[in-house]
Amino acid sequence: MSFVLTFGKHKSKTIQEVYSSDPGYCRWLSNQKSLIEDNSEIGKFLAEKFVNDDGSFLMTWGKYKLKTIKQIQAIDTKYLEWLSKNEFVQAKMPKLKAEVDELLKCGGNLLRTRGYLAVLSKKMHLVERTF
């Protein structure tokens, strides 16, 4: 069953559509208890999607789309090392680079603020948001 948002920039879209196109918004929305009740269908959907959310950088593209860098570290540290050395990440994604470097340096004890998200569109345009 599809549940439609009745407010915000994604008004009239289903939560599934929004999750597919803008997972960062859904992550933000899942933390807005004044907008979404935990026992609502949308609240349940978001809780299921972000059950393992650790607050670190959320990848919205690539091999580990919709995983956080802490989750990636647990399964593929080499990928984080590659990200850290990647020219595009170094030039265009300084916050991701800083979080990855800190995570690699600290071995997983990353204490960053929640809500940072970078989105790389299909045309390789970078959009950064802070919530």
N, C-alpha and C positions, 0 to 999 in steps of 0.2 A: 504494500500500500504506500502511496506517495503522500507526503505531508508538505503542504504549501506554506511558505513564509508569508506573513501578512504585514510585514514591516521591513524597513531598511532598504539598502541598495539592491537587494535581491528579492524584493517584494514580488509576489505572484509566481515565483519559481519554487520547484520542489526542493527539499533539503538534499536529495540525492543529486540533483542538477548542480546545486551550489557546491556541494562537496567535490564533485568532479571538476568543476571549473575554478573554484576558489577555496581550496582547503584551508588557507590562512584565515579567511573570514570565518569558516566553521570552527577553527581552533579558537579564535577570539570569541565567537558566539558561545562556545561551550563553557567559557569562563564568566559569562554575563548572566549571573543568577537572577538579576532583576528582569531580564528579558525572556529567559527560558527556564521553565520549571523542570526540575530533575525528573519528575514523573510524567511529563508530557511526552508525546511520541517523538517530537523533535529532540527533546532533552535525552531521551533514551537512545535515539540514533547517534547523537553526538557523543554520548558517554561510551557507547560501543566503539566508535571510531577512534576515540582518544583515550582509551582505557590505559594504554601504556605511555601516555605523553609525559615526558620528563622535563619539558620546558626548554630544551636545547633547540638549536636551529633546525627547522623543518625543511627538508629537501622537497621541492615541488617539481622537480624535473630529474631526468637521468635514471640511472640504474637503480637507485634507491628512493625513487619518488615516494613521498608520504612517510618516510622514515626520518627520525631525528638523527643528528650526528652521533649522539650517545648510543642509539640503537645500532647505527652502522659500525661504530667502534667495536661493539660486542661481537660482530660477525665478520668484519672486514677492515682491519686497521690499515691495510695497504691502500684501500680506496681513499681513506682520509689523508694519507701521505701523498697520494696522487693529487687530490684536491688542493692540498697546500702548495704544491709545486706548479699547478696548472696556471698558465699565463692569463687566461680569461678571468679566473677566480682572483688572481693577484691584482689584475687591473680594474676589474669591474665590480668585485664583490668583497670589499674590504672587511665587512662585518663577518661574513662567512669565513674568510681567511683567518681573521683574528680568533674566532671561536674554535676553528679546527686546530690552529696552532696551540692555543691554550689547552685544549683537550689532549692533544698529543703530548704536550709538555707535562701536564699534570696527571696524565694516565687515567683520566676519567673523573677527576674531581672538579669539573667545570661548574662554576656557580655564576651563571649569567642571568640577566633579566629575561623574563618570558616575553613572548610576543613578537620577536623579530622574525621577519620572513622576507625572503627574496624570491621573486618569481621570474623565471626566464620564459618568455613567450616563444611560440614556434618560430617567430622571425628573429629570435635572439636579442630582443629588446629586454633590458633589465628594468624591473619595477621593484623598488624597495619600499617596505612599509614598516613602520613601528607602531605598535598598538599600545 
